[in-house]
Amino acid sequence: MPHHDKPHQDKPQQQVHHGSQEDMQEVMQNDKRIRLVTVTKRWDDPPAVDGISFDVAPGQFVILLGPSGCGKSTTLRMVAGLEQASSGRIHIGERDVTDLPPGDRGISMVFQSYALFPHLSVADNIVFGLRSRKVPKPERRQRLERVAQLVDLEAFLDRKPAQLSGGQRQRVALARAIISEHPICLMDEPLSNLDARLRGEMRREIKALQERLGMTVIYVTHDQVEAMSMGDRVILMQDGRIVQDDTPDALYDRPASAFAASFIGSPAMNLVRLAAGADGAIIEGEPRVMIAEHAAVGGMLGIRPEDIAVTTPASPGVPAEVIDAEYLGADTILRLAVGSQVMRARLAGKPVVTKGSACRLAWPLDKSHLFAADGKRRDDLTRFPVARGDSEQASEGARLAASRALHPANRIADRASDHPPGSPR
Ligand SMILES: Nc1ncnc2c1ncn2[C@@H]1O[C@H](COP(=O)(O)OP(=O)(O)OP(=O)(O)O)[C@@H](O)[C@H]1O
């Protein structure tokens, strides 16, 4: 419990009263908190969800992101009560809801399929839940008006779902969730049936509604754009486990593994293998280029396409050859051969490039991402182990060597003269 625990002893009467109102608000806010503690769902081996824990703060918009089959929907359905957890506990507010049915959890849900009744009008679809909860008609009418206005459906209330566009149907599904006034809304790929333009529009609408109503949202998607643009926080999953739980910008700037690095960003981050050079690590397949005098051999170096500068063959940098260029309008994606590996660079506009031409690649030190050999761990450039000795001094030496080798002015030391092409490493 945060700041309200030891608050008001020394404060005047009026403020004590005010404090208790705040406490009440906090209790209400707490209804919006979700907590999973080592939750597992096992149908077979390996489990679909494997001992995951996370907390969602009141009013937060949290994304469950990951490739198909990683366990996102199962996680969401366990929070909703549509699937029973094999082990672990789920809390909503102060209550342990692990064994409660969905209707007792105080949540609403929006599905990819909309799940609308085709024979009911838009209005009846929206108020369906209120009717079954026996909310009196005048109140239903009032809430319907308010919600229809919120999601811009006032003109469509008498239509049947078949007479609506995909975006309008999704708005009906949203309206049905909002009208319940539950403090928590769970959304499972709600936009994946919409075309790209509508998806963009609905992303903004959902986010604005969530902020306006102060709802707590858990939102399942495999779309990184939805994750980056809507989430206060992104929980990235792989094989039933959480691989990173971070803000969108931290996920982009400091991916915790090669998998996280490759999942966010378009095109994906370049990941090149580092091999042993004469006096340090080199990009595998490119014997002329030494990356840094540290012990990252066997590890991976990651650079985002947008962080790469492509320069003339006379400039310092990694020698590369243009494979082809894909013009996208605002920018162009170059594919480049670096030794035996392929890298991508994103350049603004429509640069003049010739297939097969030679160039050099450079990038700033602080845009270099280093990962352990198995890709599962991020290595900080400043914490790189040195080949021999682990004293402070040696570590500092390694850091300097790495930064010297990768510094913009001297970004990637070209050792062409030391290691001519084809020479033994
Ligand atoms: N009812 C079920 N019985 C058995 N296995 C299931 C069941 N539901 C899901 N699974 C399995 O659990 C794993 C996780 O499925 P889940 O639907 O949670 O993944 P997801 O990340 O949401 O994928 P997608 O993006 O494709 O919906 C998958 O291997 C899936 O086949």
The ligand as an SDF file (V2000), in Angstrom:
LIG
                    3D

 31 33  0  0  0  0  0  0  0  0999 V2000
   -8.4340  -25.5170  -25.0480 N   0  0  0  0  0  0  0  0  0  0  0  0
   -7.1790  -25.8650  -25.3150 C   0  0  0  0  0  0  0  0  0  0  0  0
   -6.7600  -27.1400  -25.2250 N   0  0  0  0  0  0  0  0  0  0  0  0
   -5.4720  -27.4810  -25.4560 C   0  0  0  0  0  0  0  0  0  0  0  0
   -4.5090  -26.5960  -25.8080 N   0  0  0  0  0  0  0  0  0  0  0  0
   -4.8630  -25.3040  -25.9180 C   0  0  0  0  0  0  0  0  0  0  0  0
   -6.2060  -24.8630  -25.6890 C   0  0  0  0  0  0  0  0  0  0  0  0
   -6.2410  -23.5170  -25.8640 N   0  0  0  0  0  0  0  0  0  0  0  0
   -4.9860  -23.1460  -26.2170 C   0  0  0  0  0  0  0  0  0  0  0  0
   -4.1630  -24.2080  -26.2530 N   0  0  0  0  0  0  0  0  0  0  0  0
   -2.7130  -24.1840  -26.5690 C   0  0  0  0  0  0  0  0  0  0  0  0
   -2.0820  -23.3130  -25.6780 O   0  0  0  0  0  0  0  0  0  0  0  0
   -1.0450  -22.5830  -26.3270 C   0  0  0  0  0  0  0  0  0  0  0  0
   -1.2710  -21.0820  -26.1480 C   0  0  0  0  0  0  0  0  0  0  0  0
   -2.4480  -20.7050  -26.8310 O   0  0  0  0  0  0  0  0  0  0  0  0
   -2.9910  -19.2100  -26.8080 P   0  0  0  0  0  0  0  0  0  0  0  0
   -4.2770  -19.1730  -27.5460 O   0  0  0  0  0  0  0  0  0  0  0  0
   -2.9870  -18.7140  -25.4120 O   0  0  0  0  0  0  0  0  0  0  0  0
   -1.8610  -18.4600  -27.6150 O   0  0  0  0  0  0  0  0  0  0  0  0
   -1.8490  -16.9730  -28.1930 P   0  0  0  0  0  0  0  0  0  0  0  0
   -0.5290  -16.4240  -27.8110 O   0  0  0  0  0  0  0  0  0  0  0  0
   -3.0510  -16.2310  -27.7480 O   0  0  0  0  0  0  0  0  0  0  0  0
   -1.8840  -17.2440  -29.7480 O   0  0  0  0  0  0  0  0  0  0  0  0
   -2.7150  -16.5160  -30.9160 P   0  0  0  0  0  0  0  0  0  0  0  0
   -2.0850  -15.1860  -31.1270 O   0  0  0  0  0  0  0  0  0  0  0  0
   -2.5220  -17.4420  -32.0820 O   0  0  0  0  0  0  0  0  0  0  0  0
   -4.1500  -16.4400  -30.4560 O   0  0  0  0  0  0  0  0  0  0  0  0
   -1.0810  -23.0320  -27.7840 C   0  0  0  0  0  0  0  0  0  0  0  0
   -0.0810  -23.9950  -27.9660 O   0  0  0  0  0  0  0  0  0  0  0  0
   -2.4510  -23.6170  -27.9480 C   0  0  0  0  0  0  0  0  0  0  0  0
   -2.4660  -24.6280  -28.9160 O   0  0  0  0  0  0  0  0  0  0  0  0
  1  2  1  0
  2  3  1  0
  2  7  2  0
  3  4  2  0
  4  5  1  0
  5  6  2  0
  6  7  1  0
  6 10  1  0
  7  8  1  0
  8  9  2  0
  9 10  1  0
 10 11  1  0
 11 12  1  0
 11 30  1  0
 12 13  1  0
 13 14  1  0
 13 28  1  0
 14 15  1  0
 15 16  1  0
 16 17  2  0
 16 18  1  0
 16 19  1  0
 19 20  1  0
 20 21  2  0
 20 22  1  0
 20 23  1  0
 23 24  1  0
 24 25  2  0
 24 26  1  0
 24 27  1  0
 28 29  1  0
 28 30  1  0
 30 31  1  0
M  END
$$$$
